[in-house]
């Protein structure tokens, strides 16, 4: 299957990791929350990379997108 935009699946992951770093450096999230959100990110990214199942990668992409949206809202509310 040809993708319309190559690597679009990684946009949510890039957004998530960038916002995690920004919020961590700005001290807007605590250590426990950063650990939970980091584990969420690592788990979803790991499934996206290492899973052979189409369904598993789509669920991981959905989780990564939810995380990115949460972090965007969190960032906008803190600024």
C-alpha positions as CSV (number, residue, x, y, z in Angstrom):
1,X,0.0,0.0,0.0
2,X,1.4,3.4,-1.0
3,X,1.2,6.1,1.7
4,X,0.0,9.5,0.7
5,X,2.7,11.2,2.9
6,X,5.6,8.9,3.9
7,X,6.5,8.8,7.6
8,X,3.2,10.4,8.7
9,X,3.0,7.7,11.3
10,X,6.0,9.2,13.1
11,X,4.5,12.7,13.4
12,X,2.7,11.9,16.6
13,X,5.9,10.3,18.1
14,X,8.0,13.3,17.2
15,X,5.5,15.7,18.6
16,X,5.2,13.7,21.8
17,X,9.0,13.5,22.5
18,X,9.5,17.1,21.6
19,X,6.8,18.3,24.0
20,X,7.9,15.9,26.7
21,X,11.3,17.5,26.6
22,X,9.9,21.1,26.4
23,X,7.6,20.5,29.4
24,X,10.3,18.7,31.4
25,X,12.8,21.5,30.8
26,X,10.2,24.2,31.7
27,X,9.5,22.2,34.9
28,X,5.8,22.0,34.0
29,X,5.7,18.3,34.8
30,X,7.0,16.5,37.8
31,X,9.2,13.4,37.9
32,X,6.4,10.9,38.4
33,X,4.3,12.3,35.6
34,X,7.3,12.5,33.4
35,X,8.1,8.9,34.1
36,X,4.5,7.8,33.4
37,X,4.3,9.8,30.2
38,X,7.8,8.6,29.1
39,X,6.8,5.0,29.7
40,X,3.6,5.6,27.7
41,X,5.7,7.1,24.9
42,X,8.4,4.3,25.0
43,X,5.8,1.5,25.0
44,X,3.8,3.0,22.0
45,X,7.0,3.7,20.1
46,X,8.3,0.2,20.8
47,X,5.2,-1.4,19.5
48,X,5.2,0.8,16.4
49,X,8.8,-0.2,15.6
50,X,8.9,-3.8,16.6
51,X,5.4,-5.2,16.0
52,X,4.6,-7.2,12.9
53,X,0.8,-6.9,13.5
54,X,-1.1,-4.2,11.6
55,X,-3.6,-3.9,14.4
56,X,-1.0,-3.5,17.1
57,X,0.8,-0.8,15.2
58,X,-2.5,1.1,14.6
59,X,-3.3,0.9,18.3
60,X,0.1,2.2,19.2
61,X,-0.3,5.0,16.7
62,X,-3.6,5.9,18.3
63,X,-2.0,5.9,21.7
64,X,0.9,8.0,20.5
65,X,-1.6,10.5,18.9
66,X,-3.6,10.7,22.2
67,X,-0.4,11.4,24.1
68,X,0.6,14.1,21.6
69,X,-2.8,15.8,21.9
70,X,-2.7,15.6,25.7
71,X,0.8,17.2,25.7
72,X,-0.2,19.9,23.3
73,X,-3.2,20.8,25.5
74,X,-1.0,20.7,28.6
75,X,1.6,22.9,26.9
76,X,-1.0,25.5,25.8
77,X,-2.6,25.6,29.2
78,X,0.7,26.1,31.0
79,X,1.9,29.0,28.8
